[in-house]
């Protein structure tokens, strides 16, 4: 059996998290920020662990703190507790403090 190239390997995540994506066409490395954001918003602790296994803790923390990654307010406590961060360290928290946060 031919081994998948690195960009075709995929994390062991349920397709339900990506109901609106064509998962067979996703480049999981190029789409890392979007994948991480989606799983953090909709996943559970087991799926968070899979993110860490696939991308590495350092990459996820970089996305959370340095890139424009959105974490819903209702998920912020869970995400910060899981990764040992403070809300003030998240880029989305800083952005909301500067620009306000509106539902619409």
PERARA-V513907 format. One record per run of one state. SS is the DSSP state (2 for helix, 1 for strand, 0 for the rest). FROM is the first residue (numbers start at 1). LEN is the number of residues. If there is no record, write none. Layout:
BEGIN
[[SS & FROM & LEN] [SS & FROM & LEN]]
END
This chain:
BEGIN
[[0 & 1 & 14] [2 & 15 & 4] [0 & 19 & 4] [2 & 23 & 3] [0 & 26 & 6] [2 & 32 & 11] [0 & 43 & 2] [2 & 45 & 11] [0 & 56 & 1] [2 & 57 & 10] [0 & 67 & 6] [2 & 73 & 11] [0 & 84 & 3] [2 & 87 & 3] [0 & 90 & 1] [2 & 91 & 9] [0 & 100 & 5]]
END
